[in-house]
Amino acid sequence: MRLPGKIFAVLGGSLALSACGGASREAVATTPLPKEGPAADYPMVIGEPYLIDGVQYTPADVLNYDHVGLAVLDQAGGAAITGEDRILPVPSYVEVTSLETGRTILVRIERRGPATGDGLIGLSPGALSQLGASPQTPVRVRRVNPPEQERALLRRGEAAPERIATPMSLVEVLRRKLPGKGASALAKPEPASSPSRAQSPMPAEATPPVSTAATAPNAPARTAAKPPASTVAPNPAQPAKGGHVVQAGAFSVEANASAVARKIGGTISRQGNLFLVRTGPFATSGEASASLAKVKAAGYSGARIYKVE
């Protein structure tokens, strides 16, 4: 079996897949990714469908990628916190949660793989070490859009701060969704309307309203469907003075923000080019903390509480 060469024509990282017994595969070297500045994350390359061990994989710019399966070793990443994935754009960013401990880290996807077997994601030795995991550890992999400060750390080969650990009660629920073989999706895939676009409208987690994480240099203009008028504040509205709000994410695409707001019972306000999805305001930090727990339970683990002066 041969992997088509052009799925590896990316601006960055070595996308070499090596053969491990069975049919032969091609190893294709590519031009290294630029490692400095936000432009190093663009363009995101997707590629055409291909086969591994008789199974066809179709790369796609999936907005809500959320799977459980097994992590395997990807030696190519060395000490950097990177990984390989069979479907997501290269590069992209994911939160990886150990379904043994609940520990959660941020990983930069730089390569296409694993090259054989039924592992969900290949993690570099550095990523496995930060996760406190070993090959064949069951994991949850969820695509996110982290702030530029964290992206820059990963591009430099450093580790981003660990996420808040996933509660063991949720870990047990996720473990029950593990398939006997391969991977299992936790959400119905929602691919972007334009595979060639240069940014991902995922929530900019842990990003204050002025973050640049949701924008990309020279990103092409894109028209999104309008959500119901009652969901979105017509102007860059701010919460009432005093109290606290829970921000689930900052989105560059209004329709995506609307979908999240409906899911968590939140509201949307616009600030610059971003659509902020929030719950509240709440008079006390206790009320805000209760709302934060609900938002995280809905799948938005990067949600944060902000105090409104």
ZANU-44953 format. One record per residue (C-alpha): y, z, x. Coordinates in steps of 0.5 Angstrom, whole numbers, plus 500, padded with zeros to 3 digits. Example, Ala and Ser with C-alpha at 12.3 -4.5 7.8 and 13.67 -1.06 7.14 Angstrom:
2
SITE_north_up_east
SITE_491_516_525
SITE_498_514_527
//
This chain:
309
SITE_north_up_east
SITE_500_500_500
SITE_507_498_502
SITE_513_502_500
SITE_519_496_499
SITE_524_497_505
SITE_530_496_501
SITE_530_502_497
SITE_531_506_504
SITE_537_502_506
SITE_542_508_505
SITE_548_510_509
SITE_545_516_512
SITE_539_520_515
SITE_533_517_517
SITE_529_515_511
SITE_522_514_515
SITE_516_515_511
SITE_509_516_515
SITE_502_514_513
SITE_497_520_512
SITE_491_517_511
SITE_489_512_506
SITE_493_505_506
SITE_499_504_511
SITE_506_505_510
SITE_512_502_513
SITE_517_506_517
SITE_524_504_516
SITE_530_506_520
SITE_537_506_518
SITE_544_507_520
SITE_546_515_520
SITE_550_518_515
SITE_557_519_517
SITE_557_527_517
SITE_564_529_516
SITE_569_529_510
SITE_567_528_503
SITE_566_521_504
SITE_560_522_507
SITE_557_523_500
SITE_558_516_498
SITE_556_512_496
SITE_550_515_493
SITE_544_510_494
SITE_539_509_489
SITE_534_504_490
SITE_528_500_486
SITE_522_502_484
SITE_516_503_489
SITE_509_506_489
SITE_506_512_493
SITE_499_513_492
SITE_498_509_486
SITE_504_512_482
SITE_510_508_481
SITE_517_512_482
SITE_523_509_479
SITE_529_512_483
SITE_535_514_478
SITE_542_517_478
SITE_539_523_473
SITE_545_528_470
SITE_540_533_468
SITE_535_533_473
SITE_531_540_472
SITE_523_540_475
SITE_518_545_477
SITE_513_543_482
SITE_510_544_489
SITE_515_544_495
SITE_512_541_501
SITE_514_541_509
SITE_519_535_511
SITE_519_536_518
SITE_525_530_519
SITE_530_535_517
SITE_529_540_523
SITE_533_547_522
SITE_538_543_517
SITE_538_545_510
SITE_536_539_507
SITE_530_535_503
SITE_527_529_501
SITE_526_527_493
SITE_523_521_490
SITE_528_520_485
SITE_534_523_486
SITE_540_519_489
SITE_541_519_497
SITE_545_524_498
SITE_545_529_493
SITE_545_536_492
SITE_540_541_488
SITE_538_548_487
SITE_531_550_489
SITE_528_556_486
SITE_522_560_489
SITE_518_561_483
SITE_514_567_487
SITE_521_571_489
SITE_526_568_484
SITE_530_566_491
SITE_535_560_490
SITE_538_556_495
SITE_542_550_496
SITE_539_544_499
SITE_542_537_501
SITE_537_531_499
SITE_538_526_505
SITE_531_522_505
SITE_526_519_500
SITE_519_522_500
SITE_515_526_500
SITE_511_520_503
SITE_504_522_500
SITE_501_527_495
SITE_504_530_489
SITE_509_535_492
SITE_515_535_488
SITE_520_536_494
SITE_520_536_501
SITE_524_541_504
SITE_526_542_512
SITE_523_547_516
SITE_530_550_516
SITE_530_550_508
SITE_523_553_507
SITE_526_559_512
SITE_532_560_508
SITE_528_560_501
SITE_523_565_504
SITE_517_560_502
SITE_512_556_505
SITE_509_549_504
SITE_505_549_497
SITE_510_554_494
SITE_512_553_487
SITE_519_551_486
SITE_524_549_481
SITE_529_544_483
SITE_535_543_479
SITE_541_538_481
SITE_548_541_482
SITE_555_539_484
SITE_557_544_489
SITE_564_545_491
SITE_566_541_497
SITE_566_547_502
SITE_559_548_501
SITE_557_541_501
SITE_561_541_508
SITE_556_547_511
SITE_550_543_509
SITE_553_536_512
SITE_554_540_519
SITE_547_543_519
SITE_549_550_516
SITE_546_554_510
SITE_551_555_504
SITE_551_562_501
SITE_545_563_497
SITE_545_563_489
SITE_544_569_485
SITE_537_570_485
SITE_533_568_478
SITE_531_574_474
SITE_523_575_475
SITE_523_574_467
SITE_525_567_467
SITE_521_566_473
SITE_515_568_469
SITE_517_563_464
SITE_518_557_469
SITE_511_559_472
SITE_508_557_466
SITE_511_551_465
SITE_508_549_472
SITE_503_543_471
SITE_496_543_474
SITE_498_537_478
SITE_504_534_480
SITE_511_536_477
SITE_514_537_470
SITE_521_536_467
SITE_524_542_464
SITE_529_537_460
SITE_529_530_458
SITE_532_525_463
SITE_539_523_462
SITE_541_518_467
SITE_548_516_468
SITE_551_509_465
SITE_552_506_471
SITE_547_507_477
SITE_552_504_482
SITE_558_509_481
SITE_560_514_486
SITE_560_521_483
SITE_556_525_479
SITE_558_528_473
SITE_555_535_474
SITE_558_542_473
SITE_562_543_479
SITE_559_550_480
SITE_562_556_482
SITE_569_552_483
SITE_575_554_481
SITE_580_550_476
SITE_583_547_482
SITE_577_545_486
SITE_576_538_489
SITE_568_538_488
SITE_568_534_482
SITE_572_528_485
SITE_571_523_490
SITE_575_518_495
SITE_576_511_492
SITE_571_513_486
SITE_571_507_481
SITE_574_509_474
SITE_569_510_469
SITE_570_510_461
SITE_566_516_457
SITE_565_517_450
SITE_570_521_447
SITE_567_528_444
SITE_568_531_437
SITE_576_532_437
SITE_575_539_435
SITE_571_541_442
SITE_577_539_447
SITE_584_542_447
SITE_589_536_447
SITE_593_539_452
SITE_591_542_459
SITE_590_549_455
SITE_590_556_458
SITE_586_562_455
SITE_590_567_452
SITE_594_571_457
SITE_589_578_459
SITE_582_579_459
SITE_576_574_462
SITE_573_568_461
SITE_566_565_463
SITE_567_558_466
SITE_560_554_466
SITE_563_548_470
SITE_568_543_471
SITE_566_536_469
SITE_570_529_471
SITE_566_526_465
SITE_569_529_458
SITE_562_527_454
SITE_558_531_459
SITE_563_537_458
SITE_562_536_451
SITE_555_537_451
SITE_555_543_455
SITE_560_546_451
SITE_556_545_444
SITE_550_548_448
SITE_553_554_450
SITE_558_555_444
SITE_564_554_449
SITE_571_550_449
SITE_574_545_453
SITE_580_545_456
SITE_583_539_461
SITE_586_541_468
SITE_588_535_472
SITE_582_530_472
SITE_577_536_470
SITE_574_538_464
SITE_573_546_464
SITE_568_549_460
SITE_569_556_458
SITE_567_562_453
SITE_572_567_452
SITE_577_570_453
SITE_574_577_453
SITE_578_583_453
SITE_573_587_457
SITE_569_585_463
SITE_563_588_460
SITE_564_583_454
SITE_565_577_459
SITE_558_579_463
SITE_554_579_457
SITE_557_572_456
SITE_555_570_463
SITE_548_572_462
SITE_547_568_456
SITE_551_562_460
SITE_546_563_466
SITE_540_563_461
SITE_542_557_458
SITE_541_553_465
SITE_548_554_468
SITE_546_559_474
SITE_553_557_477
SITE_557_560_472
SITE_562_565_474
SITE_567_570_471
SITE_575_569_472
SITE_580_574_470
SITE_586_571_466
SITE_592_574_468
//
